Amino acid sequence: MDKYIRNIYKGVYSVLVGMRITMRQFFEPNVTHQYPYEHDFEKKQNVREIPKGYRGQLYNRIEDCIGCKKCEMICPVDCITIQGDKLPKGEQLWDSMNVVHLKDGREIIGILDGDDKDINLEGSLTLTNTTSRLAPQEVIDRLEPSGDESRTQTISGDEVSRVVTRNPVVFYLDQFDIDMSLCMYCGLCTEVCPTECLVMKDSLEGIEYSKFDRTDLIFEFDKQEMYNKNDESSIEAAD
Amino acid sequence: MSDILPSSLFIQIQDASGNWASDFAENVIIPKIPHLPVELGTILVMLACAGIFVAVVPLLPLVLVLAERKVAARFQNRTGPMRVGPWGTLQTLADGIKLIFKEDFIPPQGDKLLFLLAPYVIFACSFAVFAAIPFGQNILVSDFNIGIFYIMAISSVIVMGVIMAGWSSNSKWSLLGSLRSAAQIVSYEIPLGLSILTVVMLVGSLGMKDIVATQENGFFSWLIFRSPFTFLAFFIFFISSIAEVNRTPFDLPEAESEIVAGFHTEYSGMRFALFFIAEYANMFAVSAIAVTLFLGGYEGILPGYDFLGGFPGFVIKTLGLVFLMMWLRWTLPRLRVDQLMNLCWKYFIPISFFNILGTGVWGLIFKTDDIWSIGISCTIIYVGLISAYALAGRVFSRKPAPQTS
């Protein structure tokens, strides 16, 4: 009889303990991400950071691309298609310029005063002809010196993360397509890229691979309007 | 009987003799359709009411399946179905459409007639239960004087359908599942019936409306507080009814990790959907019966409460019990067959007999349910729970016996 009652006690008690545990779980926040619809992972709890060196979607900063076709050659699955040609001798799309990457993610494009070779980050940099844009993930607008001599910007060396010199562009890029349905994410193309303009994104933001048509997975990076210097309406300064 | 709301809103075939229906037929239908016999008109009215009921009740599983999935997801910190409709609210509809279009497979080696018949038996029986459940003051199909007895009887026929399904499938999983189900339901009918008997002994009637009518004086007049024995009986009834509707932790007949899907392994398409709908309808039905018998039915917490004939309160209480079932499902693992039988025969049935005895004595001492009897009963329940809580420490402080290997 003692054991009998003890059994009842134990049964009821363990059920109640279990129910308390599950009820605590009931009010925990959920861990599901509604992934393609929801990108603000930082707001969620229990989210692991995307590790460093994550190989995400291929992305070409077309304004830095020199059309060398090294990536096309090294790609093991031939997912990159490049078509372009050199401009006639003596012509160029724009002069050489400098891109100053700021630590807050902005980039300022212009022509540095003085020699590019010895940049002293301890002082301050002065750029003329500036055009600036916000984060590099934004849609690339036309990126070239604004052509306005009066636009001068002085930047403190503390804010600058790096300065890149961009050579005069002497070619014309018709097509730069990456077929992400073929890509195997080996990252070889980003290693051979001499200007480091072809990168793999390290975030999941804005990536949506589920499409009804496979041709929708071909990402086109050629910016025809970029070369159209006469199109004044597309000049936009984001600063 | 309150006539706050127009009775035409509700299904109201009050008496077994069909008085209301024949009145309605004589006064409303006959003037419009002359030369119609009164009897035929009465039958037409009854059929129309039944039609409304049969059309509305199957919507319940539609909601419950979604609720189950959402609650299950919540217990596991997930969100559940989210894609079909806003927050996945149309998921069950999409599943239903999918099931309708699936192939209706009949095992060639099985017993074809029984195989085709079994889902209908289960479906019909689990929906027939709803005929005797009073959802509100005027919302019930039929208030016959043997209501709870009818429910017991008709819900026991479900086991026939389960055995038919298991036998005719000609599959070892189905057969094992149906045999387990038979053993389980037959065993758990006993504590179920005995705990219903405690209520019937106190009320003195089998009619569902009579049982609810004795609980009309607010929270403490609910039958669960009427005597310490009904308090015990409520828990035995609730746990046994979980076993009766084959839900975890008593889901041996359809234990997916052991016997695929139990008795409905071989079913597909709409026939499978019938089993599924019947399962969730059963779940709601047993909760509704528990509410009617023990938790005041459509009567509310306050005595004067009469909002919409008590229908919202009834549904809230019933869904609370349904949630408790889901909560238990995600808390407890499945029992073994011997543990299942152990629980029933060694614990529930002796305690139920003790309950019957106690209720008889209680009924002799307190002839009416006045304030004294309820006060004493509530005091006993309270003192019992407190002392059980206090003793728990002593029970668990003992060291467990050394294990012999």
Boltz contact constraints between the chains, C-beta under 6 A:
constraints:
  - contact:
      token1: [A, 6]
      token2: [B, 395]
      max_distance: 6.0
  - contact:
      token1: [A, 9]
      token2: [B, 395]
      max_distance: 6.0
  - contact:
      token1: [A, 13]
      token2: [B, 392]
      max_distance: 6.0
  - contact:
      token1: [A, 18]
      token2: [B, 331]
      max_distance: 6.0
  - contact:
      token1: [A, 19]
      token2: [B, 331]
      max_distance: 6.0
  - contact:
      token1: [A, 22]
      token2: [B, 75]
      max_distance: 6.0
  - contact:
      token1: [A, 22]
      token2: [B, 330]
      max_distance: 6.0
  - contact:
      token1: [A, 22]
      token2: [B, 331]
      max_distance: 6.0
  - contact:
      token1: [A, 25]
      token2: [B, 75]
      max_distance: 6.0
  - contact:
      token1: [A, 26]
      token2: [B, 74]
      max_distance: 6.0
  - contact:
      token1: [A, 26]
      token2: [B, 75]
      max_distance: 6.0
  - contact:
      token1: [A, 28]
      token2: [B, 77]
      max_distance: 6.0
  - contact:
      token1: [A, 30]
      token2: [B, 77]
      max_distance: 6.0
  - contact:
      token1: [A, 30]
      token2: [B, 78]
      max_distance: 6.0
  - contact:
      token1: [A, 30]
      token2: [B, 79]
      max_distance: 6.0
  - contact:
      token1: [A, 31]
      token2: [B, 77]
      max_distance: 6.0
  - contact:
      token1: [A, 32]
      token2: [B, 78]
      max_distance: 6.0
  - contact:
      token1: [A, 32]
      token2: [B, 79]
      max_distance: 6.0
